[in-house]
Amino acid sequence: MIKEKLEGQYNIANEERKITIAHRLLHMRLRRFQGAYNDGGYHNLRAMLINRVEQASDYKLIVELDGADRRSTAKIWNRVDYLKNHADENRGRKFRVRTYDKRGYLAKQFFYDDFIDMAKEYCKLEVPKGVIALPTMWVWDPSQEEYVRIHNFPYNEPSYGKVMAYLTQRVIPGDELLQQVTLPDSFHRELEDFTEAELAQMAEWLKQQHHSMAKETLELVKSVQQRL
């Protein structure tokens, strides 16, 4: 009976609520017992509810739920649409951020269309206690059709000066992919945005990098150089 109901998109919202409730109850227990985990109780209930939906639909449906996030809400998708939508969502997105767990394995990843959006979110990330692998930033390389890691953004706030100084560092080869990054007009371009060390670095770098600089960056560094 449930198979027909689920495949016909009947009662989907109710199934999502059941899974979400079990998920929240599991996290309440984890907090209550200070993270103590056992393979039973609400964990098994959540798994049973998820498996029931997917197995009953002969895996035509898929449950999306971030198990590590206590605020996550279950969402049931048609499997074909889910795979298609998520492939479209991530393919062509120019930037991504990855976070890692205590063992150094991938924990989560986030995708962005804009470098500034990525930098802002990256600066907000808090590394959990015991995690030694810092989050990493990646940029899409169309020539290789894959993401390439870029040097981590070393500032607490992505102001215009700090972002522009970062874009001129080119610390590793992947940073060359940032040549085409343009900054929004909302940034206030003041000489005071830059430290003396950053200005000196930009001027020195300018002597060697004319051929590879984005036009906007080149014009800015030239104007700054004139005022040194």
Phi, psi and omega in degrees: 000315182295328180300311180296321181296314183290315181296331179272014180060029179261129177074017180299316182300322180293319178295321178297321179295317180300313181295319180297318179298313179299322179296316180292321179297321177300315181290328175298319179294319180299319179291321182296319181259025173055047174084000179298131187237138171216150185278072181191191176058232184293334176298313180292324178297314179299315180297319180297317180295320178294313181297324181298317180295312186288319180289321182295332179265012183055037177064023172282340177248152180225140180262125177258123182202129176274100186297334182276346183258114183293342180267356183297143179246132181294139177225127180260127183241153162292128188302317181297315180294321180300311181295320180293312183296318182286329175293318179293325183295317186269328179291129179088347174289127193283333185229155173211156176238137177242140173243159188229157180267187185295336180271357181088007178273156178302130178257304180215161172217146185231142184245145183219151175267342189233137181297319182296318178300318179295316182298319180297315181290324179299319181293338182274345186294135175252129180276119181300153179301133178092350179268119183260347179272110181289154176302151180237153179248145184225151177232142182288129177254104184296333181290329180257350183055047176201167178275141179241134181291139175245165182297139184294143181291116191266029183230161180274340182217126183278070174286169183302311183297318182292319179294316182294321177297321179296316182295341180265358183283317181050061188288320177230164184308325181300334181295338179298337179291349180271004182303325185270005179291127175245145183263144182294153180295345181293341177289135180270114187268097179240146177301330181293347177295339186252143172277164178300321180295320179293320178297316180296320180295317180295319180295318179294318181295327180300322182300331187255348192239018183307320188290338187248002185274142172297149185303316183297318180295317181300313181296319180295313183295323177299316180294323177291320181300323181294338183258003179292000000 
